[in-house]
Amino acid sequence: MRVRISAPSADERAVARGRRLVVRAAEGIPSSAAVQSDLGKSAVRDDRQHQRLLRGIRKVVPAGRFLDAGCGKGDMLFLARRFYDCVGLDPSSSALHYLEGTGFDLIHGTLEAADLEENSFDVVLLESVIEHVSSPGALLRKANYVLRRGGIVVVATPKLNGPSHYLHGRAWNGFRHGYHTFLFTAKTLRRQLELAGFEVLQHPRRNRILDDILILSGLKR
């Protein structure tokens, strides 16, 4: 069944406080060796962060169906498959091609447009997704639609007004990509979750003073 998602209200747009971003050209290009070193360190760091996040999710929902909406090359899917029936969704055909033959159920597209049944998942992960969409409210309402009662949505996104933002100002990488449409503080993301019908949970959560990635989760009652 195709679900029609209404446009966000003026209140939702105000709450999100999204800002259209201007791309600034990089002033230097690192060497290939430096890039490879950074990628290796980043991969280890990301794996640890995913494991920590997964432990937090399992404390609330220990098993069930897990939708990674924006799965990329499946880093979280490979970790979560030990505990969940995992489905990967991504608008990138190249990312899904990478996952062919892995046994995952894969869907090409966005969560908002995907033809998914109501009350069909226990966990929806939105990692580095909400900052790219044109309507955060529509995204979260669709997550609520596909979740079963007692299921959770987990949202991870760059933290507006976090330490790196304060340190780097306009050079902060939250601005640099050129395709971020909305950025959030903990307060504005919490309000978006509440407007979509979720009860905001204490865990899994990441919002310490030195955190540059904001993670909030919402429970469907």
N, C-alpha and C positions, 0 to 999 in steps of 0.2 A: 504494500500500500504506500503510495506516495504521500508524504506529509507536507501540508502547506504551512510554511513558517511565516508569520506576520512580521512586518518591519518593526524595528525597535521604536519605542515611544520616545518622546522628547526627554522625559525623565531619565530613561536608560542612557540616552546619548550624553546627557549632562553628567550622570553618575560615572560613566566610563572615562570622561575627560580625555578622550582620545585626541591625539594631535597628529596631523599629517606631517610627515617627516621630510626633510630636505637632505639629499645625499651630498656629502662633502668628499672630494677626491682625496685618496690616500696620498701622503707625502713621500712615502718610501715603500719599496718592495723588498721583502726579506729574501734571503738566499734559499735555495731549494733544500739545503741541509737543515737550515733552521726551521723551515716549514715542516719537514718530516719529523724532526725532534718534537716540535710543538704538537703535531698530530698524535704522536705516540703517547705523550704525557696526557693529552686531552682524552684519549681513548681509555686510559687507565682510570682517570678521574671520573669520566662519565660512567664507567662500569660500577665503580664504588657508589656513586650517587644513585644509580638505578637499583642496586642491591639494597641500599638503605631505604629508598622509596618503596620498593616492593615489600620489605619487612613491615613498613608502616601500613601499607594497604592490606596485608594479610591479617593484621591485628583487628581490622574492622570487617573485612570480607575474606575469609580464609580460602574459599574455593568458589567455583562457578564459571560464568562466561565473562571473558575479559576482552574488551574492545580497545585497541590502541588506535585512536583516530588521529592519524599523522605519524604512522609507524616508521617512516623512513626505511632504512635497511634492516629494521627488526631487532635492534639491540634489546629492547625491553621484552619483546615477544619471546626471544630465546631464553631469557631468565624466567619469565612468568609461566612458560608452558609446563613446568614441573607441577604447578599448582592449579592452573586454570585451563579451560578450553578457550584458546586464544584466536582472535580474529584481527587481522591487520587491515587498516584502511588508509589510503594515501592518494593524493591527486597526482603524484609523480609516477608515471608508467615505468621509468627506469628503476626507481626504488623497488617497485613491485616485481619487476623482472629479476632483480637480484634475489628475491625471496622465492622464486619459482622452484618447486621441487623440495621445499622445506616441510611440506605438510600443513602449513597454515592455510586457513580460509582467508583469501585476500579479496579486497574490494577496491576497485579503482574509482576515486572520486573524493568528494568532501562529505563530512558528516551531515551538513545541512541538506545536501541533495541526495544522499544515499537512501535507497529503498530498504529500510530496516523495519522490522516488526516492533510494535509497542511492547514494553515490558519483556525484552529479550536478552538483556545483559545485566550482570551484577557489578561490573566495574567498567567505567569509561575513563580512559586516560587521554588528557589533552596536554601534551608536552610540547611546548614551543608552537602552539597552534593559535591560541586566542588573540595573540598580538598581530596576526596576519589577516584576520577576517574583517569583512565590512560591517558585520553586525554581531558583536559578542553576545547580545541577548538572544538572538536567534540560534546561535551555536549552543548555548547552555540550555535553552528550552528543548532543543532536539535531543541533547544528552539526557535530559529529564524524561523525555518521551520514551527513549529506548531502554531506560533503566527499570529494573524491577523495584518494587518497594523494598527498602532496606539496602539497596545498591548505592554506590558512591561514584561521584565524578571527582577526578583529581586533575587540578589545573596547575601547570608549571609555566612560568613566564618571566622574562626579565623584569627586575624590580625597579620601577621608577622611584627616584629619590633614594636609591640604595647607595652604598659606599662608593661603588665605581662611578655611578652617575655624578656624585658630588666631587669625586677626585678628578674625573676627566672632562666634565662639563659637556660641551658640544661634541667632543671627540669620543664620548661614551659609545660603546658598540651597540647599545640599544638603539641609537640613532643611525649608525653607520650603514646598515644593510640596505636601506632605501625601500624596503617592502614591509616594514612594520606600520600598521595603521592605527593601533591602539596600544597604549602602555598603561600599566596599572600600579597603584600603591596597594597595600593590603586592604585599606579601607574601601577603595573603589571596587576592587575585585570581590571583596566580601559582599558588597551591596549588589553587584551583578548576580552573584550566586543566589542571594536571597530573592531577588526579583524573578529569577527563573524557577523558584519554588523549592530551593534546597535549604536544609539546615546546615550551617557551616560548622565543621568539626574541629576539634583541637588537634586531631591526628588523623591521617598524615598531614603535616604542616611544616613549612619552613619559612620563618619570618624573623630570624634573629637580626640584631642590629648590624652585623657584618655580612649578612647574606646578600648576594647579588641576584640570586634566583629566588623568586617568590613562589611558594607552593601552598595552595589552599585546597581543601576538599569539602564536598557537600554531600549530605545524606538525603536520599529521597524517602520521605515518609509515606 
